[in-house]
């Protein structure tokens, strides 16, 4: 598997609606809420500072480590994201977003078998977490369980760039080139500045199936 792009939007936590957040100290929560706002506005440096402030107050705050992992994923800092997401699930085994961050980091590292159980646990904890279906699909693709991966990604009813990218790669592997081209074209239209653009254009133009998915 390649690296995960555009992780900021689908993985942005919602601290104001999570029951788990009721356990967070008010000062810590304020920093996390500010970090979330900075994250959404792509002010990653500011978001990191807010997370660090939260951790100085509560070094055992699982939600802060989850946010830190998400920030690291957005910067392609996969090793640190894997480390921090593992810390988060160890501290709090009831946070679906922490398991989703772990699954995303594992897929980004190419650890498909390890990513699948983490993504399934995220979905068990938060059944509405559609991003978990995406990570399950990636992990199944990485294990060469391509038909199962298609079933998983088809469970996602969200119009998001990486959903189209994953579905396109799966369809390409299954030999459905025309359908794959439609998914890739949608991805390119929605994310014209994505660093994987040229690779995807070559895949569309080529008659050869991709040797490595540009996830």
C-alpha positions in Angstrom: 0.0 0.0 0.0 1.1 3.6 -0.6 0.5 6.5 1.7 -2.8 7.9 2.6 -3.6 11.4 1.3 -6.3 13.8 2.2 -6.6 12.3 5.7 -7.5 15.6 7.4 -11.2 15.8 6.4 -12.4 12.1 6.8 -10.5 11.6 10.0 -11.2 14.9 11.8 -12.5 14.1 15.3 -15.6 15.6 16.7 -14.8 16.3 20.3 -18.0 18.2 21.0 -20.2 15.1 20.4 -18.2 12.2 21.7 -19.3 10.7 25.0 -15.7 9.8 25.8 -14.8 13.4 25.8 -16.9 14.0 28.9 -13.9 12.5 30.8 -11.5 15.1 29.5 -10.4 17.9 31.8 -12.0 21.2 30.6 -8.6 22.9 30.0 -7.5 19.9 27.9 -10.7 19.8 26.0 -10.3 23.5 25.1 -6.9 22.8 23.6 -8.2 19.8 21.6 -11.1 21.9 20.3 -8.7 24.6 19.1 -6.5 21.9 17.6 -9.5 20.5 15.7 -10.4 24.0 14.4 -6.7 24.5 13.3 -6.8 21.0 11.7 -9.8 21.8 9.7 -8.3 25.0 8.5 -5.1 23.3 7.6 -3.1 25.2 10.2 -1.2 22.1 11.2 1.6 23.8 13.1 -0.9 25.5 15.3 -2.8 22.3 15.7 0.3 20.5 16.9 1.0 23.3 19.4 -2.5 22.9 20.9 -2.1 19.1 21.2 1.2 19.5 22.9 -0.4 22.0 25.4 -3.1 19.4 26.0 -0.6 16.7 26.7 1.4 18.9 29.1 -1.8 19.1 31.2 -2.7 15.5 30.8 0.1 13.2 29.5 -2.3 10.3 29.5 -5.0 11.8 27.3 -5.8 9.2 24.7 -7.8 11.7 22.6 -4.8 14.0 22.4 -2.6 11.2 21.1 -5.3 10.3 18.5 -5.3 13.9 17.3 -1.5 13.9 17.2 -1.6 10.7 15.1 -4.1 12.2 12.7 -1.9 15.3 12.3 1.1 13.0 11.6 -0.8 11.1 9.0 -1.7 14.3 7.2 2.0 15.1 7.1 2.9 11.5 5.9 4.8 10.9 9.2 3.7 7.3 9.3 6.1 6.0 11.9 5.1 8.6 14.5 1.4 8.2 13.6 1.7 4.4 14.1 3.4 4.9 17.5 0.9 7.5 18.8 -2.2 5.7 17.6 -1.0 2.6 19.4 -0.6 4.6 22.5 -4.1 6.0 22.1 -5.8 2.6 21.8 -3.8 1.3 24.8 -4.9 4.2 26.9 -8.6 4.0 25.8 -9.8 0.9 24.1 -13.3 2.4 23.6 -12.5 5.2 21.1 -13.3 4.2 17.6 -11.4 7.1 16.1 -8.2 5.9 17.8 -8.6 2.5 16.2 -9.3 4.2 12.8 -6.1 6.2 13.1 -4.2 3.0 13.9 -5.8 1.2 10.9 -4.9 4.1 8.6 -1.3 4.1 9.9 -1.0 0.4 9.4 -2.3 0.5 5.9 0.0 3.4 5.1 2.9 1.3 6.4 1.8 -1.6 4.2 0.7 -3.7 7.2 -2.6 -4.9 5.6 -3.2 -7.8 8.0 -2.7 -5.6 11.1 -4.9 -2.8 9.6 -8.0 -4.9 9.2 -8.7 -5.8 12.8 -8.1 -2.2 13.9 -10.5 -0.9 11.3 -13.1 -3.5 12.2 -12.8 -2.6 15.9 -13.3 1.1 14.9 -16.5 0.1 13.1 -17.7 -2.0 16.0 -17.2 0.9 18.4 -18.6 3.5 16.0 -20.9 1.8 13.4 -21.4 5.1 11.5 -17.6 5.6 11.0 -17.7 5.2 7.2 -13.9 5.8 7.0 -13.4 2.4 8.7 -15.0 0.7 5.7 -12.4 2.4 3.5 -9.5 1.2 5.6 -11.0 -2.4 5.6 -11.2 -2.2 1.8 -7.6 -1.1 1.6 -6.5 -3.9 3.9 -8.4 -6.6 2.0 -6.9 -5.2 -1.3 -3.5 -5.5 0.3 -4.2 -9.1 1.2 -5.3 -9.9 -2.4 -8.9 -10.4 -1.3 -10.0 -8.1 -4.1 -13.7 -9.1 -4.5 -14.2 -8.7 -0.7 -12.5 -5.3 -0.9 -15.0 -4.2 -3.6 -17.9 -5.3 -1.3 -16.5 -3.3 1.5 -15.9 -0.1 -0.5 -19.4 -0.4 -2.0 -20.7 -0.1 1.5 -19.5 3.5 1.6 -22.1 5.9 0.4 -20.0 9.0 0.7 -18.7 11.2 -2.2 -15.1 11.7 -1.1 -12.0 11.7 -3.2 -10.2 8.7 -1.6 -13.3 6.6 -1.7 -13.3 7.0 -5.5 -9.5 6.3 -5.6 -9.8 3.1 -3.6 -12.8 1.9 -5.6 -10.9 2.7 -8.9 -7.9 0.6 -7.9 -10.1 -2.3 -6.9 -12.1 -2.2 -10.1 -8.8 -2.0 -12.1 -7.5 -5.1 -10.4 -10.7 -6.9 -11.2 -10.4 -5.9 -14.9 -13.3 -3.4 -14.9 -11.2 -0.7 -16.6 -14.1 1.4 -17.8 -15.7 1.6 -14.4 -12.3 2.2 -12.9 -11.6 5.1 -15.2 -14.8 6.8 -14.1 -13.8 6.5 -10.5 -10.3 7.8 -11.2 -11.7 10.7 -13.3 -13.9 11.7 -10.3 -10.9 11.6 -8.0 -8.9 13.8 -10.3 -11.7 16.3 -10.6 -12.1 16.5 -6.8 -8.4 16.5 -6.0 -6.6 18.1 -9.0 -3.5 19.0 -6.9 -3.1 15.6 -5.3 0.6 14.3 -5.6 -0.7 11.0 -7.0 -2.4 12.7 -10.0 0.3 11.8 -12.6 0.4 8.2 -11.5 -3.3 7.9 -11.8 -3.3 9.5 -15.3 -0.8 6.9 -16.4 -2.9 4.1 -15.0 -5.9 5.4 -16.9 -3.9 5.6 -20.2 -2.2 2.3 -19.7 -3.5 -1.1 -20.5 -1.5 -2.7 -17.7 -3.1 -3.2 -14.3 -1.4 -1.3 -11.4 1.4 -3.1 -9.6 0.9 -0.9 -6.6 -2.2 1.0 -5.7 -1.6 4.8 -5.1 -3.5 4.8 -1.8 
